[in-house]
C-alpha cells in the first residue's frame, strides 16, 4: 500500500509543476489546430453559454460551475477554464494509474518487481505526450473525454478481488458511463467494440437474456443524453454567448447531430487523399509518441497478447487504439484529439507491459536492482525527450499574445462602430473582452457571416483589422455588399469599409497630395494622420514613405507602405476628388525632431524619386 501511495504521489509531484508552468492564463489567440476553439471555451465557461456543435452540455455545466467557484476565490477568468481542464486531466491520470496498477499487480512476472512504480512511470510518460499535456493546460473538452475513456477502460478490464470472472452490474455501469461519454463526444463511440471484447463473456453468459440486456443497456445509455436540455434552456434564457439556435427544434438538432462537422466525416475522395490522411494522422501520433514510443507501445501490447493472463486486456487495448486510428484515416479528414488520445493511451499501456516484461527478462540474467535501474534510466531518458520536444511548442501556444493584441486593437475601434473579425481565435479574444471582461462597450462585434449591407444601412461604421484583407480581400467585400468598396484607415491597423467615397469639395491639386495632416502623441507611439486626395483619378501607383527623424535628419524609425491604407488602396483605385484617410504609427523617441512623409516611386534605374514630400515637427511632451 505504501508503494502504491508513493507511486500515486509521484505523478502530481512530477507533472503538476510542468503543467502549471505552461498553464494558459491569458485570452487565447493562438491559431494552431489544437487551439482553434480554446477562446470560445474560455467565454462559454465564464458566461454559462453554449459551445459549438455538438454542444458538450455536461462539460459546459460542470466546467461553468468550477469556473464560478474559482472566480469566487479570485482566480482570473482567463486562467479558470484552463484549471478546469487540469482538474479533469488529474482525475483521468488518477484512474489510469489505478487501472495500470491493478492490471500489472495481478499479472506481473517479475519477482520482486515494483508494479506501482511501473504504473506511475507509464502514466508520467503518457502525461508528457503532446496531446495529453496540452489538453491539461488549455480550455478544451478533451481532458474530460479522456476521463470518460479511462473510467470505461477501468470498468471493462477490472478483475474482481475474489478471483471470479464477472462484476455485478458491470455491463449496465458501462452503458451508463458510456452514454454520458458519447453525449460528451461522439468519438467515444469508436471505443465501443474494444469494450465489447472485454465484456463479451459476461454479456453473452445467458444467450436467452441477451436481447433484454442489450435493450436495457440502450435505455440506460440514453440517460446520458439528458444534459442536452441545457442547450435550449440557456438559449431561451438569453445567455450572453449561445452558439447557433438551440432554442429552436431545427437549431437544437443541428447542434445534437453536429451537422456542421459533416464535411470532415467520410472516406477520402481519392487514393492520394487517403495517403495524405495517413501521413497527417501518423505525423500527429509520431509528434505525440515519437517513433521509439510507437514501437515500444506496439511491442508491449503484442507481447501481452501472448500472455494468457493478459490476453483480454491486451486485445481490448489493441482494439482501443487501432480502431480510432483506422477510423481517423479512413473516415475523418481532420486531426481530432478525441481520436488521438485513445491511441496514445493504448501505447502507454504497451509501455507498461513492455517494462514489466523487460524487468522480468533482465532480472533473470542480472540482479533485480540493476534491472530496475536500467528500466528507470530508459524511462527517465524518454521522459526527458518528451519534455524537451513538447514544452517549447506548448509554451508557444499558451503564451501566444495574439489574443491580448487583438483586444488592444479592438479597444481602438471608433465608438458605435461594428468591428468585423472572422470567426476564430481573434474573434473569440475580442468576445472574451466584451462578454467576460466588460470591455469594448459601444462596439458591435460581428464575424465574417454578418449582413454587412444591413449594418451600413443602419448608419454604423464598419471596420476591420488591416490583416483581414489577406483572407477576405476587397473582391470578397464587394461580393457580400453588392457594391464598390472604398477603404479608409481610421485608427492604427483598423480600416473602414464603405460603399461611398468621401469627396473633397475642392482638392488642392489635380495630382495626389496630402490635403490634411497632423501628428498625435500617445504614451508609446506617434500617430501620423493623413488625408490623401487627388483632383483627378491617378494613372499610376505610388508608394508611401514615413520617416521619424532626429535633429540632424537621421532616420530613427519608419513606417513605409507599398500603398496607402496599409497597402490596400493603390492610387489607381481612387476616384477623382476622393479623400483617402490614412494612419501611420511611429515609436516615441526622445531624440525625435520631425516626421517626414510623402509619396514616391522607383525609377527604372533603381533610384527612389519623391513625388511629394511633407514635414511635421514632433512636439510631444
Secondary structure as GFF3:
##gff-version 3
##sequence-region A 1 621
A	DSSP	alpha_helix	2	22	.	.	.	ID=ss1
A	DSSP	three_ten_helix	33	35	.	.	.	ID=ss2
A	DSSP	alpha_helix	38	47	.	.	.	ID=ss3
A	DSSP	alpha_helix	57	72	.	.	.	ID=ss4
A	DSSP	alpha_helix	77	107	.	.	.	ID=ss5
A	DSSP	alpha_helix	115	128	.	.	.	ID=ss6
A	DSSP	alpha_helix	130	137	.	.	.	ID=ss7
A	DSSP	alpha_helix	142	157	.	.	.	ID=ss8
A	DSSP	alpha_helix	170	184	.	.	.	ID=ss9
A	DSSP	three_ten_helix	186	191	.	.	.	ID=ss10
A	DSSP	alpha_helix	192	203	.	.	.	ID=ss11
A	DSSP	three_ten_helix	207	209	.	.	.	ID=ss12
A	DSSP	alpha_helix	210	223	.	.	.	ID=ss13
A	DSSP	three_ten_helix	226	228	.	.	.	ID=ss14
A	DSSP	alpha_helix	229	236	.	.	.	ID=ss15
A	DSSP	alpha_helix	249	257	.	.	.	ID=ss16
A	DSSP	three_ten_helix	259	264	.	.	.	ID=ss17
A	DSSP	alpha_helix	271	289	.	.	.	ID=ss18
A	DSSP	alpha_helix	291	305	.	.	.	ID=ss19
A	DSSP	alpha_helix	311	331	.	.	.	ID=ss20
A	DSSP	alpha_helix	337	363	.	.	.	ID=ss21
A	DSSP	alpha_helix	368	398	.	.	.	ID=ss22
A	DSSP	alpha_helix	402	411	.	.	.	ID=ss23
A	DSSP	beta_strand	418	420	.	.	.	ID=ss24
A	DSSP	alpha_helix	425	435	.	.	.	ID=ss25
A	DSSP	beta_strand	444	446	.	.	.	ID=ss26
A	DSSP	alpha_helix	452	457	.	.	.	ID=ss27
A	DSSP	beta_strand	462	465	.	.	.	ID=ss28
A	DSSP	alpha_helix	468	471	.	.	.	ID=ss29
A	DSSP	alpha_helix	474	481	.	.	.	ID=ss30
A	DSSP	beta_strand	486	491	.	.	.	ID=ss31
A	DSSP	beta_strand	494	498	.	.	.	ID=ss32
A	DSSP	beta_strand	513	521	.	.	.	ID=ss33
A	DSSP	beta_strand	525	533	.	.	.	ID=ss34
A	DSSP	beta_strand	543	550	.	.	.	ID=ss35
A	DSSP	beta_strand	555	558	.	.	.	ID=ss36
A	DSSP	three_ten_helix	571	573	.	.	.	ID=ss37
A	DSSP	beta_strand	580	587	.	.	.	ID=ss38
A	DSSP	beta_strand	592	602	.	.	.	ID=ss39
A	DSSP	beta_strand	608	617	.	.	.	ID=ss40
###
